[in-house]
Amino acid sequence: MGINQELLEILACPKCKGDIYLNDAEDGLICENCKLLYEIRDDIPIMLIDEAKPID
């Protein structure tokens, strides 16, 4: 099913309030400013800072 485009447009990084985008695998949302990946589980983005994974 994937994440709804309207939802993606209104979501922001909970840490810096910056823009996020869907990664290539479409299983997470990336914040370039914070270098964090927020996973998407069962079509629900997990937007908790403590749950985010650092990226390179």
PyMOL commands that set and color helices and strands:
alter all, ss='L'
color gray80, all
select helices_A, chain A and resi 5-10+49-51
alter helices_A, ss='H'
color red, helices_A
select strands_A, chain A and resi 21-22+28-31+36-41+44-45+53-54
alter strands_A, ss='S'
color yellow, strands_A
deselect
rebuild
show_as cartoon
